[in-house]
Amino acid sequence: MYVAIVLLQTLVLPLASGLVELATAGSDPVLVLGRWFLFWGVGSRFLLAGAVQVVRPTFTARDILGAQADGALLIVQELGFANLAMGAVAAVGAFVPGWWAAAALPGGIYMALAGLRHVAKPEKGLNERVATWTDLLVAVVILVFAVHVIIG
């Protein structure tokens, strides 16, 4: 279930939403796709991940990160608070042009660093492998979007 949800949020839904908008309204593809990746790939993904981390920290701690220590649960819950905050800004910011860069940069940087950290880990289960590569994919799209918005 985790893999399907992550692939929907980071690949299927942003591409489908962006392609529908481009087909019906046109516009700059980088802005359109960037906004939809910001909404789905960062906003909805961080909101859902944050909610799960706060309510059920064992899933992230044990099933994704492989951490067995009980102290990891408190850290995962605090990570959940950060994900809820970044997710809310990204989800709302995707629809407020003046917020695009500010909403995109924290999520893009976070996903790039998290993805690179996961790459360095030698043994990963399926959930962590999917998280790794989707983090890196979304990070690239979001950071290109942010730079495009900043440069104009």
WOWO-V293878 format. One record per pair of residues at least 24 apart in sequence whose C-alpha atoms are under 10 Angstrom apart, sorted by sequence separation. I is the first residue (numbers start at 0). J is the second residue. D is the distance in Angstrom with one decimal. If there is no record, write none. Layout:
i=[I | I]
j=[J | J]
d=[D | D]
//
This chain:
i=[12 | 13 | 51 | 52 | 53 | 55 | 82 | 85 | 110 | 111 | 114 | 11 | 13 | 14 | 51 | 52 | 53 | 54 | 109 | 110 | 111 | 113 | 9 | 10 | 12 | 13 | 49 | 50 | 52 | 53 | 109 | 110 | 111 | 112 | 8 | 9 | 12 | 13 | 49 | 52 | 53 | 82 | 107 | 108 | 110 | 111 | 8 | 9 | 11 | 12 | 49 | 51 | 52 | 106 | 107 | 110 | 111 | 9 | 10 | 11 | 49 | 50 | 53 | 107 | 109 | 110 | 8 | 9 | 10 | 48 | 49 | 50 | 52 | 53 | 107 | 108 | 111 | 8 | 9 | 48 | 49 | 52 | 106 | 107 | 108 | 110 | 111 | 7 | 8 | 9 | 47 | 48 | 49 | 50 | 51 | 106 | 107 | 110 | 7 | 8 | 46 | 49 | 50 | 105 | 107 | 108 | 5 | 6 | 8 | 9 | 45 | 46 | 48 | 49 | 104 | 107 | 108 | 5 | 8 | 9 | 45 | 46 | 47 | 48 | 49 | 103 | 106 | 107 | 8 | 45 | 46 | 47 | 49 | 105 | 106 | 107 | 7 | 8 | 45 | 46 | 49 | 103 | 104 | 105 | 107 | 44 | 45 | 46 | 48 | 103 | 104 | 107 | 5 | 8 | 44 | 45 | 46 | 47 | 102 | 103 | 104 | 4 | 42 | 43 | 45 | 46 | 103 | 104 | 41 | 42 | 45 | 46 | 100 | 103 | 104 | 5 | 42 | 43 | 44 | 45 | 46 | 99 | 100 | 103 | 104 | 4 | 5 | 42 | 43 | 46 | 102 | 103 | 41 | 42 | 43 | 45 | 46 | 100 | 101 | 41 | 42 | 44 | 45 | 99 | 100 | 103 | 40 | 41 | 42 | 43 | 44 | 99 | 100 | 39 | 41 | 42 | 43 | 100 | 101 | 38 | 41 | 42 | 100 | 101 | 37 | 38 | 40 | 41 | 42 | 99 | 100 | 38 | 39 | 40 | 42 | 98 | 99 | 37 | 38 | 39 | 42 | 97 | 37 | 38 | 41 | 96 | 36 | 37 | 38 | 64 | 36 | 37 | 38 | 39 | 34 | 35 | 37 | 38 | 34 | 37 | 38 | 64 | 36 | 37 | 65 | 34 | 35 | 65 | 34 | 35 | 64 | 65 | 33 | 34 | 42 | 63 | 64 | 34 | 41 | 42 | 45 | 63 | 1 | 31 | 34 | 37 | 41 | 62 | 63 | 64 | 65 | 37 | 62 | 63 | 64 | 38 | 41 | 42 | 62 | 63 | 34 | 37 | 38 | 41 | 62 | 63 | 30 | 33 | 37 | 40 | 41 | 63 | 36 | 37 | 40 | 59 | 63 | 34 | 41 | 59 | 30 | 34 | 37 | 41 | 33 | 37 | 40 | 40 | 41 | 40 | 40 | 41 | 40 | 41 | 39 | 40 | 37 | 40 | 41 | 36 | 37 | 40 | 36 | 37 | 33 | 36 | 37 | 36 | 37 | 34 | 35 | 33 | 34 | 37 | 32 | 33 | 36 | 37 | 32 | 33 | 33 | 34 | 29 | 33 | 34 | 29 | 32 | 33 | 30 | 31 | 29 | 30 | 33 | 29 | 30 | 33 | 28 | 29 | 30 | 29 | 30 | 29 | 5 | 9 | 2 | 6 | 10 | 1 | 2 | 5 | 6 | 9 | 13 | 1 | 2 | 5 | 8 | 9 | 0 | 2 | 3 | 10 | 2 | 6 | 9 | 10 | 1 | 2 | 5 | 9 | 1 | 5 | 8]
j=[36 | 37 | 75 | 76 | 77 | 79 | 106 | 109 | 134 | 135 | 138 | 36 | 38 | 39 | 76 | 77 | 78 | 79 | 134 | 135 | 136 | 138 | 35 | 36 | 38 | 39 | 75 | 76 | 78 | 79 | 135 | 136 | 137 | 138 | 35 | 36 | 39 | 40 | 76 | 79 | 80 | 109 | 134 | 135 | 137 | 138 | 36 | 37 | 39 | 40 | 77 | 79 | 80 | 134 | 135 | 138 | 139 | 38 | 39 | 40 | 78 | 79 | 82 | 136 | 138 | 139 | 38 | 39 | 40 | 78 | 79 | 80 | 82 | 83 | 137 | 138 | 141 | 39 | 40 | 79 | 80 | 83 | 137 | 138 | 139 | 141 | 142 | 39 | 40 | 41 | 79 | 80 | 81 | 82 | 83 | 138 | 139 | 142 | 40 | 41 | 79 | 82 | 83 | 138 | 140 | 141 | 39 | 40 | 42 | 43 | 79 | 80 | 82 | 83 | 138 | 141 | 142 | 40 | 43 | 44 | 80 | 81 | 82 | 83 | 84 | 138 | 141 | 142 | 44 | 81 | 82 | 83 | 85 | 141 | 142 | 143 | 44 | 45 | 82 | 83 | 86 | 140 | 141 | 142 | 144 | 82 | 83 | 84 | 86 | 141 | 142 | 145 | 44 | 47 | 83 | 84 | 85 | 86 | 141 | 142 | 143 | 44 | 82 | 83 | 85 | 86 | 143 | 144 | 82 | 83 | 86 | 87 | 141 | 144 | 145 | 47 | 84 | 85 | 86 | 87 | 88 | 141 | 142 | 145 | 146 | 47 | 48 | 85 | 86 | 89 | 145 | 146 | 85 | 86 | 87 | 89 | 90 | 144 | 145 | 86 | 87 | 89 | 90 | 144 | 145 | 148 | 86 | 87 | 88 | 89 | 90 | 145 | 146 | 86 | 88 | 89 | 90 | 147 | 148 | 86 | 89 | 90 | 148 | 149 | 86 | 87 | 89 | 90 | 91 | 148 | 149 | 88 | 89 | 90 | 92 | 148 | 149 | 88 | 89 | 90 | 93 | 148 | 89 | 90 | 93 | 148 | 89 | 90 | 91 | 117 | 90 | 91 | 92 | 93 | 89 | 90 | 92 | 93 | 90 | 93 | 94 | 120 | 93 | 94 | 122 | 92 | 93 | 123 | 93 | 94 | 123 | 124 | 93 | 94 | 102 | 123 | 124 | 95 | 102 | 103 | 106 | 124 | 63 | 93 | 96 | 99 | 103 | 124 | 125 | 126 | 127 | 100 | 125 | 126 | 127 | 102 | 105 | 106 | 126 | 127 | 99 | 102 | 103 | 106 | 127 | 128 | 96 | 99 | 103 | 106 | 107 | 129 | 103 | 104 | 107 | 126 | 130 | 102 | 109 | 127 | 99 | 103 | 106 | 110 | 103 | 107 | 110 | 133 | 134 | 134 | 136 | 137 | 137 | 138 | 137 | 138 | 137 | 140 | 141 | 137 | 138 | 141 | 138 | 140 | 137 | 140 | 141 | 141 | 142 | 140 | 141 | 140 | 141 | 144 | 140 | 141 | 144 | 145 | 141 | 142 | 143 | 144 | 140 | 144 | 145 | 141 | 144 | 145 | 143 | 144 | 143 | 144 | 147 | 144 | 145 | 148 | 144 | 145 | 147 | 147 | 148 | 148 | 126 | 130 | 125 | 129 | 133 | 125 | 126 | 129 | 130 | 133 | 137 | 126 | 127 | 130 | 133 | 134 | 126 | 128 | 129 | 136 | 129 | 133 | 136 | 137 | 129 | 130 | 133 | 137 | 130 | 134 | 137]
d=[8.4 | 8.3 | 9.7 | 5.3 | 7.4 | 9.8 | 8.9 | 9.7 | 4.9 | 5.5 | 8.4 | 10.0 | 7.8 | 9.6 | 8.8 | 8.2 | 8.2 | 8.8 | 8.7 | 6.4 | 8.5 | 9.6 | 9.7 | 8.2 | 9.6 | 5.8 | 9.0 | 9.0 | 7.2 | 5.3 | 9.9 | 8.8 | 8.2 | 8.8 | 10.0 | 7.0 | 6.7 | 7.0 | 7.9 | 4.8 | 7.0 | 9.9 | 8.6 | 9.9 | 7.2 | 5.1 | 8.4 | 9.5 | 9.4 | 8.5 | 9.0 | 7.4 | 8.2 | 9.7 | 8.8 | 5.3 | 7.5 | 9.8 | 8.7 | 9.8 | 7.2 | 6.4 | 9.7 | 9.8 | 7.9 | 9.0 | 9.1 | 6.5 | 7.6 | 9.4 | 3.8 | 8.1 | 8.8 | 9.2 | 7.1 | 6.8 | 9.7 | 5.2 | 4.5 | 6.9 | 6.1 | 9.5 | 9.0 | 4.4 | 9.3 | 9.4 | 9.0 | 8.6 | 5.3 | 8.0 | 9.2 | 9.8 | 7.3 | 8.3 | 10.0 | 7.5 | 7.3 | 9.9 | 8.8 | 8.4 | 8.5 | 4.8 | 6.9 | 10.0 | 8.2 | 8.8 | 9.9 | 9.3 | 9.3 | 9.4 | 8.3 | 9.3 | 6.9 | 4.9 | 9.2 | 5.4 | 7.5 | 8.5 | 7.1 | 7.7 | 9.8 | 9.5 | 8.5 | 7.8 | 8.5 | 9.2 | 7.8 | 5.5 | 6.2 | 8.7 | 6.3 | 7.9 | 9.3 | 9.7 | 8.9 | 9.2 | 9.6 | 9.9 | 4.9 | 4.8 | 8.1 | 9.8 | 7.5 | 9.5 | 9.5 | 8.7 | 6.1 | 7.9 | 9.0 | 6.0 | 6.6 | 8.6 | 7.3 | 10.0 | 9.5 | 8.3 | 7.9 | 8.4 | 9.7 | 7.1 | 9.9 | 8.8 | 8.9 | 9.4 | 6.8 | 4.8 | 9.7 | 9.2 | 9.2 | 8.7 | 4.6 | 6.6 | 9.1 | 7.8 | 6.4 | 10.0 | 9.4 | 10.0 | 7.1 | 8.1 | 9.8 | 9.9 | 8.8 | 6.0 | 9.0 | 9.8 | 9.7 | 7.2 | 6.3 | 9.4 | 8.7 | 9.6 | 7.9 | 4.0 | 8.2 | 8.7 | 8.6 | 7.8 | 8.0 | 6.1 | 6.1 | 9.9 | 9.2 | 8.5 | 4.7 | 9.9 | 9.4 | 9.2 | 7.2 | 8.3 | 9.5 | 7.0 | 7.6 | 9.4 | 9.4 | 4.6 | 6.5 | 8.8 | 10.0 | 8.4 | 6.2 | 4.2 | 6.3 | 9.6 | 9.2 | 9.4 | 9.2 | 7.5 | 7.9 | 7.2 | 6.6 | 9.4 | 8.8 | 9.4 | 8.8 | 9.9 | 9.0 | 9.8 | 6.0 | 7.5 | 8.3 | 9.4 | 6.0 | 4.7 | 9.7 | 9.1 | 9.6 | 6.9 | 7.7 | 9.1 | 9.8 | 9.5 | 7.9 | 9.3 | 9.2 | 9.3 | 8.2 | 5.5 | 9.3 | 5.9 | 8.3 | 9.9 | 8.7 | 9.5 | 9.9 | 8.6 | 7.1 | 8.7 | 5.2 | 9.2 | 8.4 | 8.8 | 8.6 | 7.5 | 9.2 | 8.4 | 8.9 | 9.6 | 9.3 | 9.4 | 8.6 | 7.4 | 10.0 | 9.8 | 9.1 | 8.4 | 8.0 | 8.4 | 8.6 | 9.1 | 9.3 | 10.0 | 9.7 | 5.9 | 7.1 | 9.7 | 9.6 | 8.5 | 7.6 | 5.3 | 7.6 | 7.9 | 9.4 | 6.1 | 8.4 | 9.1 | 9.7 | 9.0 | 6.4 | 9.2 | 7.9 | 9.9 | 9.4 | 9.9 | 9.8 | 9.7 | 8.5 | 10.0 | 9.9 | 9.6 | 9.3 | 8.8 | 8.3 | 8.6 | 8.8 | 8.8 | 10.0 | 8.7 | 9.3 | 8.7 | 9.5 | 7.7 | 6.3 | 9.0 | 9.8 | 9.0 | 8.4 | 9.6 | 8.5 | 6.9 | 9.7 | 8.8 | 9.5 | 8.8 | 9.4 | 7.3 | 6.5 | 6.8 | 10.0 | 9.8 | 9.7 | 6.5 | 8.4 | 8.9 | 8.3 | 6.0 | 9.2 | 9.8 | 9.2 | 8.8 | 8.0 | 7.9 | 8.7 | 5.1 | 9.7 | 9.7 | 8.3 | 8.1 | 9.7 | 9.2 | 8.1 | 6.5 | 9.4 | 6.2 | 9.1 | 9.6 | 9.9 | 9.7 | 7.9 | 7.6 | 7.7 | 9.1 | 9.3 | 9.8 | 8.0 | 8.1 | 8.0 | 9.7 | 6.3 | 7.7 | 9.2 | 6.4 | 10.0 | 7.0 | 9.4 | 7.5 | 9.4 | 8.3 | 9.8 | 9.6 | 9.7 | 8.8 | 6.6 | 7.5 | 8.1 | 8.4 | 9.1 | 8.3 | 7.7 | 6.6 | 9.5 | 9.7 | 9.9]
//
